[in-house]
Structure formats: structure tokens, C-alpha cells
Amino acid sequence: GCQPILFKLKEAGIGGIVNYSAEADVGSNLGNEELVWATNMQAFEDSIRVSALTAAGFAAIKVTAICPLSLLLRMTGLMNSIKNSFLSFADLSESINANDMYEGLKRQGLTLSREEFQTHFETMDTSKAGVVTLVDWMDYLNPAQGKLPLDVSESLNSVELSQLAAITAR
């Protein structure tokens, strides 16, 4: 492969980028999507391994080669809904304490008891500083982790959830 070339470049003080630019034409491979994505994923893993051979190694990965575009679009909508829900009760703050979050979620229709909410809040509060940030909120409600207590119109169907689980497991 390209390893000898990368080593020669490194000896000359030049870094290289391993770029496997693939985007499956899934429409022409109906029924073989998983095989196409698995093949691309293997090529990406190989590119990462090769690029890691040098201290300044770099691999460019094109996510559309391992994930259906329709799923990426739905995930974007879902993640935007999750972000907007936080911003609606956090009043555009960078973080929010448990009481303010509970009250904000109650205004949005939260039906959990304060005790049930507190359990969730403590899990979200990764810094254990008594506040939850937007990043904490987004991580906690990451659809790949199967925690979606919000009723959002962009919810994923079972096929999309399966695709997401397969992609994040790799």
C-alpha cells in the first residue's frame, strides 16, 4: 500500500494524508447496503491504521460512505430538536442547575417526579458541579444510546435506529 511512501515523506519532513474518498451509490446496490458500508468501514479503518504510523498522521473519513444520507438528515433534525429543547428552558445559558431545568421541563410537559428527574440530572451532570451543559444534555439524549424521553416529531423509525446502532458500534 501507501506505507512506504508515507515513510519516505516522513524522512523528508513531509506529512501525508490518507484519504479514502468513498461514497456508495446505494441506489444501485439495493439489498447490498450493509456490504457496501462494511467494505467502506474496513477501508476507513485501514486508512486510520496506516495514518497512525506517523506522529502527525491524518485520515479523512467521509461519513456518507458508511451511513445513509436519509439517516444523517433525520439525525440532524433530531439533534437540532434536542438542542433547541435545552435552549428553550435554559434561556440561552451555557449551563443550568437542577431546579431551573426541572421547572423548565415541567413547563414543557415533563411528567417525571422530582426524584425521578434528579436521577436523570445526576447522570447528565458529568462534571458533578450541580449543573448540566448543552453538551451534557446532547450526550445524554444521544439517540445512539437509546435514551429519547422527548417526544420529537423527527423521531427515528426502527430501521433508522438499527442503522444508527450498527454505525456507532463500529
N, C-alpha and C positions, 0 to 999 in steps of 0.2 A: 503494500500500500504506500501510503504517503509518509510513513515514519522516517525513512532515510532522508527524504527531502527536508522534513522538519528539523532533523538533527543538523543537516548542513546549514540550514538557515540560522539555527541557533548558534552554531560555531561562528558564523559571520556576524552575529549580533542582531539578527533579524528575526522577529517573531512571525509566526504563521497563524492563520485562522483556518480551522477545519470547518467547512461549510457544506453540509449535505442538504441541498435545497430540493426538497421533495414536497409535492402537493399531489395527493392522489386524486385521480379523476374517478371518484367513487361512482358517479353515474354510469360509467362504462363497465364497472366491476360489481354491479348489484349482486348481492349474495356473497361477495368476497371482501366486504369492507374490513372485517376483522383481520383477515390475512394481509391486506394492504397496509393497515395501520400497524400490525405486528411487525411486518417487514421494515417499515419506516422506523418504528421504535428501535428495532435492533440496529439499524444503520446509525441512528442518533446515539445510541449507547456506545457503539464502536467509535464514533466521532469524538465523543466525550473522553473515552479512554485514551485515544491517540493524542488528543489535545492536552491531556493531563500529563503527558510525558515531559513537557517543558514547564518551567516555573510560571511563565506568563501565557500558558495555553488558553485557548479560547475556542469554544464551539458555538456556532449559531444554529438554533433549533427553530423550525417553523411549526408552530403548534397546529396549524390547519392540516398538516400531514398526518397527525395522529388523533385528530378529533374532528367530527363532522361540523361543518360551518353552522348548521342549524342549531346544534347544541351550544356552540360558542355564542351565538346570538341570544339564545334563551338564557344562558348563564349571565351574559352581560345585563340583560333586563332584570333578572333576579337579583344580582349583586347590587344593581342600582336601586332597586326597591328596598333592599336591606339597608343600604347606606342612607337612603332618604328617610327611612323609618327612624334611624338613630338621630339624624339631624333634626327631625321634627320634634322630638321630645328633649333633645339635648340643647336646643336653642343655639345651634351652630357652635357649641363649645367643643373643645378638644376632648373633654372627658366629663363624666357625670357620676355623681355619688348614687348610692343605692336608693335612698329616699326619693331623690328627684327622678331617677329612672323609673321607679315603681309608680310614682304619681303620673308621670308622662305616659307610661304604658297603660295605666288604668284609663286615662282619657282616650286612649286608642282602642279600648275594649278588652284589656287584659283580664282574664278570669282566674288567674292563679292567686292563691292566698299569699300573704306577705312572706310566710315561712317557705312556701314552695319557690317563690320568686328569689328569696335570699339564697337558697341553694344554687340556683342558676347564676345569680350575681357573683357569688363567691367563686364559681367555676370560671366565669368570664374575667374576673379580676386577676389576671395573671401576675401582675406586679404586687398584689396583696397590699395595695396602697389605699384601698377603700374607694377606688374609682374605676370606671370602665371607660376605655378609649374607643374611638371608632374602629381602630384595628382589632381590639379585643372583641368587639361586637361582630365585626365581619368574620373573624376567625371562628367564633363560637357558632355562628349561623351558617358556616360554610356548608353548602348542600352536599359536598362530598363526605361530610361527617354524619349525614343523616339527621341533623338537628334543624328542623324547619318548623318551629312553632308559629311562625307568622302565616297568616292567610294572604298570600300574594297571588295576583292574577297570573303572574308569569311562572307558576309552579311547574315543575318538570314532570313529565309522564314517566311511567315505569321503564320504558326503553331508554329514555334520556338518562334516568338515574342509573341504569345498568351501564350505559356507556361511560358516564362520569366515574362510576366506581372502578370500571376496568382501566380507565386512563390514569386515575390517581393512584391505583395500586401498583403501577409500573415504576 
